[in-house]
Amino acid sequence: STAGMGRGKVFVYGSLMVDVIVYSLLGRLPKATPAILTSYKRYRINGRPYPGMRKSSPTCSTKGMVLHGLSENEFQRLEAFETDDYFSKVLEVESSETRESLEALAFLWSDRKLHALAEEEWTMEADFWPYFQNFLTRTREYAASPEYQALLPLAMRGQVPPPLPLPPSEVSDGYIVSEHVTHVSSG
């Protein structure tokens, strides 16, 4: 399995950096630490709020974060969420805190969907936050869907995770906290 290769780590660089999105999918917040991926760039996808990442020049780098301690089942659920527009690959990323190199699974944009990528780099401010409320609603609907529920361990099926504690506590440590930006996304 691919999960064993990344040893329970996933490098995220778009919507999965936001606490409430990860929580809606996994029902918990895995430990998150900042990381940098060199030679890859995240691009806007036409008409979508999330980015696609592709190999680029060695001078490029993408700041994201590593989610630690994911189970095989959690990998499968994130993979389903990412859809087959992406493929997963184990890459070397660098911890922003310790500078050590880590192996983590990353979801890269698929070759057969290249036509959908814009040339501009994706930014959270311009491309994600304006559509955040809508994206969160769609993510929660997806998490409640029969196809997603079928991927869950039996004990978790039909359970809606309790709301994240507010104000944001150390629970969300390492994540981008959505509460800080709700004023941006009204409307």
Protein Blocks (a to p, Z undefined) as FASTA:
>chain_A
ZZlmnnopacdfblmmpmklmmmmnopacdddddddehiacdddehiabdcdddddfkbc
cdddddehiafklmmmmmmmnopmbccdddddddfklopacddddddddfklmmmpcfbd
cdfklmmmmmmmmmmmmmmmmmmpmklmmmpcfklgopacddddddddfklgoiacfklm
mmmmgZZ
